[in-house]
């Protein structure tokens, strides 16, 4: 006798590809997000990927806070600061622009 198994894992949305950054505000709005923490590497904040995300979020009138104190080699203190901001900020969602430490 064989036994069938089903496996399901709930995950958050992960979007990538051409044009996806321009749609982030619309996606947040459609999910009913009111306030988002936008996380980005400090070297990217003035570059098109982050500026495009900000423009898209603002276009949909979603409140946001840009956190750019991301470190390649984080310290215990930097982790505690980020945790405090995320915990106290009343955020409905988190958006990371970049990779590596930004997503971590």
N, CA, C and O atoms as CSV, one atom per row, in Angstrom:
chain,resi,resn,atom,element,x,y,z
A,1,UNK,N,N,0.847,-1.159,0.000
A,1,UNK,CA,C,0.000,0.000,0.000
A,1,UNK,C,C,0.904,1.238,0.000
A,1,UNK,O,O,1.835,1.333,0.799
A,2,UNK,N,N,0.623,2.177,-0.896
A,2,UNK,CA,C,1.411,3.412,-0.955
A,2,UNK,C,C,0.693,4.523,-0.188
A,2,UNK,O,O,-0.534,4.552,-0.088
A,3,UNK,N,N,1.486,5.413,0.337
A,3,UNK,CA,C,0.949,6.549,1.074
A,3,UNK,C,C,1.327,7.824,0.347
A,3,UNK,O,O,2.494,8.034,0.017
A,4,UNK,N,N,0.347,8.672,0.097
A,4,UNK,CA,C,0.612,9.957,-0.543
A,4,UNK,C,C,0.832,11.008,0.532
A,4,UNK,O,O,0.149,11.035,1.556
A,5,UNK,N,N,1.795,11.861,0.273
A,5,UNK,CA,C,2.079,12.955,1.190
A,5,UNK,C,C,1.978,14.273,0.439
A,5,UNK,O,O,2.351,14.360,-0.731
A,6,UNK,N,N,1.484,15.276,1.101
A,6,UNK,CA,C,1.433,16.626,0.526
A,6,UNK,C,C,2.293,17.527,1.396
A,6,UNK,O,O,2.275,17.439,2.624
A,7,UNK,N,N,3.022,18.370,0.753
A,7,UNK,CA,C,3.890,19.303,1.472
A,7,UNK,C,C,3.572,20.704,1.005
A,7,UNK,O,O,3.492,20.964,-0.196
A,8,UNK,N,N,3.392,21.602,1.948
A,8,UNK,CA,C,3.111,22.996,1.610
A,8,UNK,C,C,3.930,23.881,2.530
A,8,UNK,O,O,4.051,23.618,3.727
A,9,UNK,N,N,4.490,24.932,1.956
A,9,UNK,CA,C,5.258,25.871,2.764
A,9,UNK,C,C,4.816,27.277,2.396
A,9,UNK,O,O,4.985,27.706,1.255
A,10,UNK,N,N,4.253,27.991,3.354
A,10,UNK,CA,C,3.839,29.373,3.131
A,10,UNK,C,C,5.060,30.281,3.143
A,10,UNK,O,O,5.883,30.215,4.056
A,11,UNK,N,N,5.171,31.115,2.145
A,11,UNK,CA,C,6.308,32.039,2.072
A,11,UNK,C,C,5.808,33.430,1.729
A,11,UNK,O,O,4.671,33.612,1.292
A,12,UNK,N,N,6.659,34.386,1.931
A,12,UNK,CA,C,6.325,35.742,1.512
A,12,UNK,C,C,6.618,35.879,0.026
A,12,UNK,O,O,7.304,35.043,-0.563
A,13,UNK,N,N,6.091,36.939,-0.574
A,13,UNK,CA,C,6.309,37.151,-1.996
A,13,UNK,C,C,7.745,37.560,-2.260
A,13,UNK,O,O,8.311,38.375,-1.532
A,14,UNK,N,N,8.326,36.996,-3.296
A,14,UNK,CA,C,9.650,37.372,-3.758
A,14,UNK,C,C,9.508,37.694,-5.231
A,14,UNK,O,O,9.205,36.815,-6.038
A,15,UNK,N,N,9.727,38.955,-5.584
A,15,UNK,CA,C,9.561,39.389,-6.971
A,15,UNK,C,C,10.909,39.782,-7.532
A,15,UNK,O,O,11.729,40.377,-6.834
A,16,UNK,N,N,11.139,39.455,-8.779
A,16,UNK,CA,C,12.360,39.872,-9.448
A,16,UNK,C,C,12.095,39.914,-10.940
A,16,UNK,O,O,11.108,39.358,-11.421
A,17,UNK,N,N,12.984,40.578,-11.672
A,17,UNK,CA,C,12.867,40.645,-13.118
A,17,UNK,C,C,12.622,42.057,-13.594
A,17,UNK,O,O,12.324,42.950,-12.800
A,18,UNK,N,N,12.751,42.258,-14.902
A,18,UNK,CA,C,12.576,43.594,-15.481
A,18,UNK,C,C,11.209,44.191,-15.146
A,18,UNK,O,O,10.176,43.551,-15.346
A,19,UNK,N,N,11.216,45.408,-14.641
A,19,UNK,CA,C,9.971,46.117,-14.363
A,19,UNK,C,C,9.357,45.851,-13.003
A,19,UNK,O,O,8.417,46.542,-12.609
A,20,UNK,N,N,9.868,44.859,-12.273
A,20,UNK,CA,C,9.225,44.514,-10.994
A,20,UNK,C,C,9.354,45.629,-9.960
A,20,UNK,O,O,8.470,45.790,-9.119
A,21,UNK,N,N,10.437,46.398,-10.007
A,21,UNK,CA,C,10.607,47.492,-9.046
A,21,UNK,C,C,9.558,48.572,-9.259
A,21,UNK,O,O,9.100,49.185,-8.295
A,22,UNK,N,N,9.171,48.813,-10.504
A,22,UNK,CA,C,8.149,49.830,-10.794
A,22,UNK,C,C,6.769,49.413,-10.298
A,22,UNK,O,O,5.876,50.253,-10.191
A,23,UNK,N,N,6.581,48.131,-9.995
A,23,UNK,CA,C,5.278,47.618,-9.572
A,23,UNK,C,C,5.143,47.444,-8.062
A,23,UNK,O,O,4.075,47.074,-7.575
A,24,UNK,N,N,6.221,47.709,-7.315
A,24,UNK,CA,C,6.195,47.415,-5.881
A,24,UNK,C,C,5.116,48.211,-5.147
A,24,UNK,O,O,4.452,47.670,-4.263
A,25,UNK,N,N,4.931,49.469,-5.492
A,25,UNK,CA,C,3.898,50.275,-4.844
A,25,UNK,C,C,2.505,49.728,-5.101
A,25,UNK,O,O,1.681,49.665,-4.189
A,26,UNK,N,N,2.238,49.332,-6.339
A,26,UNK,CA,C,0.948,48.753,-6.699
A,26,UNK,C,C,0.719,47.449,-5.931
A,26,UNK,O,O,-0.374,47.205,-5.420
A,27,UNK,N,N,1.757,46.616,-5.856
A,27,UNK,CA,C,1.632,45.355,-5.125
A,27,UNK,C,C,1.317,45.601,-3.653
A,27,UNK,O,O,0.454,44.936,-3.078
A,28,UNK,N,N,2.013,46.552,-3.048
A,28,UNK,CA,C,1.769,46.868,-1.638
A,28,UNK,C,C,0.347,47.381,-1.435
A,28,UNK,O,O,-0.339,46.977,-0.495
A,29,UNK,N,N,-0.086,48.266,-2.316
A,29,UNK,CA,C,-1.430,48.829,-2.224
A,29,UNK,C,C,-2.490,47.741,-2.352
A,29,UNK,O,O,-3.468,47.731,-1.604
A,30,UNK,N,N,-2.296,46.826,-3.300
A,30,UNK,CA,C,-3.259,45.738,-3.509
A,30,UNK,C,C,-3.327,44.798,-2.309
A,30,UNK,O,O,-4.356,44.164,-2.076
A,31,UNK,N,N,-2.236,44.706,-1.545
A,31,UNK,CA,C,-2.224,43.863,-0.350
A,31,UNK,C,C,-2.759,44.599,0.875
A,31,UNK,O,O,-2.846,44.022,1.959
A,32,UNK,N,N,-3.117,45.873,0.707
A,32,UNK,CA,C,-3.650,46.645,1.817
A,32,UNK,C,C,-2.582,47.152,2.775
A,32,UNK,O,O,-2.875,47.464,3.929
A,33,UNK,N,N,-1.362,47.233,2.304
A,33,UNK,CA,C,-0.250,47.691,3.143
A,33,UNK,C,C,-0.353,49.199,3.324
A,33,UNK,O,O,-0.519,49.945,2.358
A,34,UNK,N,N,-0.252,49.638,4.580
A,34,UNK,CA,C,-0.319,51.071,4.886
A,34,UNK,C,C,1.056,51.668,5.144
A,34,UNK,O,O,1.302,52.831,4.824
A,35,UNK,N,N,1.961,50.867,5.727
A,35,UNK,CA,C,3.290,51.376,6.101
A,35,UNK,C,C,4.327,50.283,5.846
A,35,UNK,O,O,4.155,49.140,6.269
A,36,UNK,N,N,5.398,50.646,5.153
A,36,UNK,CA,C,6.410,49.672,4.766
A,36,UNK,C,C,7.798,50.148,5.191
A,36,UNK,O,O,8.102,51.340,5.161
A,37,UNK,N,N,8.626,49.190,5.585
A,37,UNK,CA,C,10.035,49.468,5.837
A,37,UNK,C,C,10.791,49.078,4.576
A,37,UNK,O,O,10.834,47.904,4.207
A,38,UNK,N,N,11.382,50.060,3.923
A,38,UNK,CA,C,12.159,49.850,2.705
A,38,UNK,C,C,13.621,49.747,3.114
A,38,UNK,O,O,14.184,50.705,3.642
A,39,UNK,N,N,14.236,48.604,2.878
A,39,UNK,CA,C,15.612,48.341,3.297
A,39,UNK,C,C,16.510,48.343,2.070
A,39,UNK,O,O,16.233,47.664,1.082
A,40,UNK,N,N,17.607,49.127,2.145
A,40,UNK,CA,C,18.521,49.224,1.007
A,40,UNK,C,C,19.946,49.456,1.489
A,40,UNK,O,O,20.173,50.048,2.544
A,41,UNK,N,N,20.879,48.989,0.713
A,41,UNK,CA,C,22.294,49.244,0.949
A,41,UNK,C,C,22.536,50.750,0.854
A,41,UNK,O,O,21.978,51.397,-0.032
A,42,UNK,N,N,23.350,51.324,1.739
A,42,UNK,CA,C,23.570,52.779,1.699
A,42,UNK,C,C,24.153,53.273,0.381
A,42,UNK,O,O,23.955,54.433,0.017
A,43,UNK,N,N,24.862,52.419,-0.334
A,43,UNK,CA,C,25.441,52.813,-1.622
A,43,UNK,C,C,24.410,52.858,-2.744
A,43,UNK,O,O,24.700,53.361,-3.829
A,44,UNK,N,N,23.218,52.341,-2.496
A,44,UNK,CA,C,22.183,52.290,-3.535
A,44,UNK,C,C,21.099,53.351,-3.383
A,44,UNK,O,O,20.289,53.528,-4.293
A,45,UNK,N,N,21.062,54.054,-2.271
A,45,UNK,CA,C,19.907,54.907,-1.976
A,45,UNK,C,C,19.637,55.979,-3.020
A,45,UNK,O,O,18.481,56.354,-3.215
A,46,UNK,N,N,20.649,56.479,-3.691
A,46,UNK,CA,C,20.449,57.515,-4.711
A,46,UNK,C,C,20.440,56.950,-6.126
A,46,UNK,O,O,20.341,57.705,-7.093
A,47,UNK,N,N,20.543,55.642,-6.255
A,47,UNK,CA,C,20.591,55.000,-7.574
A,47,UNK,C,C,19.197,54.551,-8.014
A,47,UNK,O,O,18.290,54.428,-7.191
A,48,UNK,N,N,19.032,54.303,-9.326
A,48,UNK,CA,C,17.703,53.976,-9.870
A,48,UNK,C,C,16.926,52.864,-9.168
A,48,UNK,O,O,15.717,53.020,-9.002
A,49,UNK,N,N,17.532,51.758,-8.745
A,49,UNK,CA,C,16.686,50.730,-8.119
A,49,UNK,C,C,15.913,51.236,-6.896
A,49,UNK,O,O,14.716,50.980,-6.774
A,50,UNK,N,N,16.579,51.939,-6.007
A,50,UNK,CA,C,15.913,52.436,-4.799
A,50,UNK,C,C,15.002,53.609,-5.136
A,50,UNK,O,O,13.883,53.687,-4.630
A,51,UNK,N,N,15.463,54.513,-5.978
A,51,UNK,CA,C,14.645,55.673,-6.344
A,51,UNK,C,C,13.377,55.244,-7.081
A,51,UNK,O,O,12.323,55.856,-6.908
A,52,UNK,N,N,13.472,54.203,-7.895
A,52,UNK,CA,C,12.295,53.675,-8.594
A,52,UNK,C,C,11.311,53.069,-7.595
A,52,UNK,O,O,10.102,53.268,-7.711
A,53,UNK,N,N,11.827,52.333,-6.618
A,53,UNK,CA,C,10.952,51.753,-5.592
A,53,UNK,C,C,10.256,52.851,-4.796
A,53,UNK,O,O,9.057,52.762,-4.532
A,54,UNK,N,N,10.999,53.882,-4.414
A,54,UNK,CA,C,10.408,54.994,-3.660
A,54,UNK,C,C,9.318,55.679,-4.479
A,54,UNK,O,O,8.232,55.948,-3.966
A,55,UNK,N,N,9.603,55.963,-5.751
A,55,UNK,CA,C,8.611,56.622,-6.611
A,55,UNK,C,C,7.347,55.777,-6.730
A,55,UNK,O,O,6.238,56.310,-6.702
A,56,UNK,N,N,7.508,54.468,-6.862
A,56,UNK,CA,C,6.364,53.571,-6.985
A,56,UNK,C,C,5.548,53.534,-5.694
A,56,UNK,O,O,4.318,53.535,-5.733
A,57,UNK,N,N,6.225,53.503,-4.565
A,57,UNK,CA,C,5.548,53.487,-3.262
A,57,UNK,C,C,4.810,54.804,-3.033
A,57,UNK,O,O,3.664,54.811,-2.584
A,58,UNK,N,N,5.471,55.911,-3.343
A,58,UNK,CA,C,4.835,57.224,-3.167
A,58,UNK,C,C,3.636,57.398,-4.095
A,58,UNK,O,O,2.632,57.998,-3.710
A,59,UNK,N,N,3.739,56.877,-5.312
A,59,UNK,CA,C,2.635,56.989,-6.275
A,59,UNK,C,C,1.363,56.342,-5.732
A,59,UNK,O,O,0.258,56.802,-6.018
A,60,UNK,N,N,1.521,55.282,-4.955
A,60,UNK,CA,C,0.370,54.566,-4.386
A,60,UNK,C,C,0.001,55.073,-2.993
A,60,UNK,O,O,-0.847,54.488,-2.319
A,61,UNK,N,N,0.649,56.175,-2.561
A,61,UNK,CA,C,0.361,56.782,-1.254
A,61,UNK,C,C,0.543,55.822,-0.082
A,61,UNK,O,O,-0.217,55.852,0.886
A,62,UNK,N,N,1.558,54.973,-0.185
A,62,UNK,CA,C,1.907,54.079,0.915
A,62,UNK,C,C,2.990,54.776,1.738
A,62,UNK,O,O,3.991,55.234,1.188
A,63,UNK,N,N,2.791,54.854,3.038
A,63,UNK,CA,C,3.781,55.455,3.927
A,63,UNK,C,C,4.987,54.519,4.008
A,63,UNK,O,O,4.822,53.300,4.036
A,64,UNK,N,N,6.191,55.079,4.047
A,64,UNK,CA,C,7.380,54.233,4.106
A,64,UNK,C,C,8.472,54.890,4.938
A,64,UNK,O,O,8.483,56.102,5.153
A,65,UNK,N,N,9.379,54.054,5.392
A,65,UNK,CA,C,10.590,54.522,6.059
A,65,UNK,C,C,11.755,53.831,5.362
A,65,UNK,O,O,11.761,52.606,5.236
A,66,UNK,N,N,12.740,54.601,4.908
A,66,UNK,CA,C,13.918,54.040,4.247
A,66,UNK,C,C,14.979,53.751,5.298
A,66,UNK,O,O,15.439,54.660,5.989
A,67,UNK,N,N,15.363,52.497,5.419
A,67,UNK,CA,C,16.439,52.083,6.317
A,67,UNK,C,C,17.637,51.719,5.458
A,67,UNK,O,O,17.592,50.762,4.685
A,68,UNK,N,N,18.715,52.492,5.599
A,68,UNK,CA,C,19.903,52.243,4.778
A,68,UNK,C,C,21.167,52.056,5.615
A,68,UNK,O,O,22.276,52.244,5.115
A,69,UNK,N,N,21.006,51.692,6.870
A,69,UNK,CA,C,22.164,51.426,7.721
A,69,UNK,C,C,22.589,49.959,7.651
A,69,UNK,O,O,23.091,49.401,8.626
A,70,UNK,N,N,22.384,49.352,6.500
A,70,UNK,CA,C,22.752,47.958,6.278
A,70,UNK,C,C,24.277,47.860,6.228
A,70,UNK,O,O,24.936,48.693,5.607
A,71,UNK,N,N,24.825,46.851,6.875
A,71,UNK,CA,C,26.277,46.651,6.898
A,71,UNK,C,C,26.627,45.302,6.302
A,71,UNK,O,O,25.904,44.320,6.472
A,72,UNK,N,N,27.757,45.274,5.595
A,72,UNK,CA,C,28.230,44.014,5.023
A,72,UNK,C,C,28.594,43.044,6.145
A,72,UNK,O,O,28.267,41.859,6.078
A,73,UNK,N,N,29.259,43.540,7.156
A,73,UNK,CA,C,29.604,42.738,8.332
A,73,UNK,C,C,28.871,43.324,9.541
A,73,UNK,O,O,29.438,44.140,10.267
A,74,UNK,N,N,27.628,42.922,9.761
A,74,UNK,CA,C,26.841,43.517,10.845
A,74,UNK,C,C,27.411,43.174,12.222
A,74,UNK,O,O,28.023,42.125,12.423
A,75,UNK,N,N,27.191,44.079,13.144
A,75,UNK,CA,C,27.594,43.870,14.532
A,75,UNK,C,C,26.354,43.556,15.357
A,75,UNK,O,O,25.227,43.707,14.886
A,76,UNK,N,N,26.570,43.123,16.579
A,76,UNK,CA,C,25.432,42.889,17.474
A,76,UNK,C,C,24.624,44.168,17.653
A,76,UNK,O,O,23.394,44.139,17.690
A,77,UNK,N,N,25.329,45.291,17.763
A,77,UNK,CA,C,24.655,46.579,17.944
A,77,UNK,C,C,23.808,46.937,16.733
A,77,UNK,O,O,22.677,47.401,16.879
A,78,UNK,N,N,24.353,46.722,15.531
A,78,UNK,CA,C,23.580,47.067,14.328
A,78,UNK,C,C,22.351,46.175,14.199
A,78,UNK,O,O,21.302,46.631,13.744
A,79,UNK,N,N,22.469,44.903,14.595
A,79,UNK,CA,C,21.307,44.018,14.599
A,79,UNK,C,C,20.252,44.518,15.577
A,79,UNK,O,O,19.067,44.560,15.247
A,80,UNK,N,N,20.674,44.894,16.767
A,80,UNK,CA,C,19.741,45.379,17.780
A,80,UNK,C,C,19.025,46.647,17.315
A,80,UNK,O,O,17.827,46.806,17.547
A,81,UNK,N,N,19.760,47.548,16.661
A,81,UNK,CA,C,19.151,48.785,16.149
A,81,UNK,C,C,18.108,48.476,15.080
A,81,UNK,O,O,17.021,49.052,15.081
A,82,UNK,N,N,18.441,47.569,14.171
A,82,UNK,CA,C,17.499,47.202,13.106
A,82,UNK,C,C,16.268,46.509,13.682
A,82,UNK,O,O,15.145,46.768,13.248
A,83,UNK,N,N,16.478,45.637,14.648
A,83,UNK,CA,C,15.358,44.937,15.286
A,83,UNK,C,C,14.444,45.928,15.996
A,83,UNK,O,O,13.221,45.823,15.908
A,84,UNK,N,N,15.035,46.887,16.697
A,84,UNK,CA,C,14.234,47.894,17.402
A,84,UNK,C,C,13.400,48.708,16.419
A,84,UNK,O,O,12.215,48.944,16.654
A,85,UNK,N,N,14.013,49.136,15.322
A,85,UNK,CA,C,13.277,49.906,14.311
A,85,UNK,C,C,12.128,49.083,13.741
A,85,UNK,O,O,11.003,49.570,13.639
A,86,UNK,N,N,12.409,47.844,13.371
A,86,UNK,CA,C,11.372,46.992,12.785
A,86,UNK,C,C,10.248,46.712,13.778
A,86,UNK,O,O,9.079,46.656,13.396
A,87,UNK,N,N,10.596,46.539,15.040
A,87,UNK,CA,C,9.595,46.227,16.061
A,87,UNK,C,C,8.732,47.425,16.431
A,87,UNK,O,O,7.530,47.288,16.662
A,88,UNK,N,N,9.345,48.587,16.485
A,88,UNK,CA,C,8.644,49.777,16.959
A,88,UNK,C,C,8.022,50.606,15.839
A,88,UNK,O,O,7.277,51.547,16.112
A,89,UNK,N,N,8.317,50.273,14.592
A,89,UNK,CA,C,7.895,51.110,13.479
A,89,UNK,C,C,6.483,50.915,12.984
A,89,UNK,O,O,6.047,51.644,12.094
A,90,UNK,N,N,5.748,49.955,13.528
A,90,UNK,CA,C,4.375,49.696,13.102
A,90,UNK,C,C,4.292,49.449,11.598
A,90,UNK,O,O,3.416,49.988,10.921
A,91,UNK,N,N,5.209,48.630,11.079
A,91,UNK,CA,C,5.250,48.325,9.648
A,91,UNK,C,C,4.351,47.138,9.332
A,91,UNK,O,O,4.279,46.170,10.089
A,92,UNK,N,N,3.668,47.236,8.196
A,92,UNK,CA,C,2.837,46.136,7.713
A,92,UNK,C,C,3.623,45.205,6.802
A,92,UNK,O,O,3.237,44.055,6.595
A,93,UNK,N,N,4.738,45.711,6.255
A,93,UNK,CA,C,5.508,44.928,5.291
A,93,UNK,C,C,6.947,45.424,5.258
A,93,UNK,O,O,7.265,46.515,5.731
A,94,UNK,N,N,7.801,44.591,4.686
A,94,UNK,CA,C,9.205,44.922,4.498
A,94,UNK,C,C,9.545,44.715,3.033
A,94,UNK,O,O,9.146,43.715,2.435
A,95,UNK,N,N,10.284,45.661,2.449
A,95,UNK,CA,C,10.736,45.545,1.062
A,95,UNK,C,C,12.244,45.730,1.067
A,95,UNK,O,O,12.743,46.736,1.572
A,96,UNK,N,N,12.974,44.772,0.511
A,96,UNK,CA,C,14.427,44.862,0.404
A,96,UNK,C,C,14.796,45.124,-1.045
A,96,UNK,O,O,14.354,44.413,-1.948
A,97,UNK,N,N,15.610,46.151,-1.263
A,97,UNK,CA,C,16.120,46.444,-2.604
A,97,UNK,C,C,17.608,46.162,-2.560
A,97,UNK,O,O,18.369,46.873,-1.902
A,98,UNK,N,N,18.013,45.130,-3.259
A,98,UNK,CA,C,19.406,44.707,-3.243
A,98,UNK,C,C,19.474,43.239,-2.874
A,98,UNK,O,O,18.486,42.512,-2.980
A,99,UNK,N,N,20.622,42.821,-2.450
A,99,UNK,CA,C,20.785,41.415,-2.103
A,99,UNK,C,C,21.675,41.270,-0.895
A,99,UNK,O,O,22.011,42.253,-0.234
A,100,UNK,N,N,22.054,40.050,-0.610
A,100,UNK,CA,C,22.981,39.791,0.478
A,100,UNK,C,C,22.499,40.320,1.807
A,100,UNK,O,O,21.428,39.948,2.286
A,101,UNK,N,N,23.299,41.195,2.406
A,101,UNK,CA,C,22.997,41.737,3.736
A,101,UNK,C,C,21.677,42.487,3.775
A,101,UNK,O,O,21.013,42.509,4.812
A,102,UNK,N,N,21.289,43.093,2.682
A,102,UNK,CA,C,20.020,43.832,2.639
A,102,UNK,C,C,18.844,42.894,2.892
A,102,UNK,O,O,17.925,43.234,3.637
A,103,UNK,N,N,18.872,41.746,2.290
A,103,UNK,CA,C,17.789,40.779,2.475
A,103,UNK,C,C,17.879,40.118,3.849
A,103,UNK,O,O,16.860,39.840,4.481
A,104,UNK,N,N,19.096,39.871,4.303
A,104,UNK,CA,C,19.273,39.251,5.627
A,104,UNK,C,C,18.648,40.116,6.692
A,104,UNK,O,O,18.691,39.770,7.872
